[in-house]
């Protein structure tokens, strides 16, 4: 019984000693590591601005209602709607009441948040 305790103490102290040596070598290795230099990121606009003559595509964020509201030239909503997936050519673009709207035909305008450049 005494011998088993001595063997247990020797083995446990050996394990503790080796683990401390392992930790010290990993820490020394981590401090000597140098990170690679990264290149400069390119500036790419996530939502390019829509201009007159651009092809636009209607998108919908609400999946239940697959339609987008149509506005007047004064950015007032009207009863008409446009289906998701429709494509148009932007006739004009203007900002009214802090809303950017895009003209799709003579009297109909769409909110720029509802369309993307095709």
ABEGO torsion letter per residue (X at the ends): XAAAAAAAAAAAAAAAAAAAAAAAAAAAAAAABBBBBBBBBBBBBABBBBBBGBBBBBBBABAABABBBBBBAAGBBBABBBBBGBBBBBABBBBBGGBBBBBABAABBBBAAABBBX
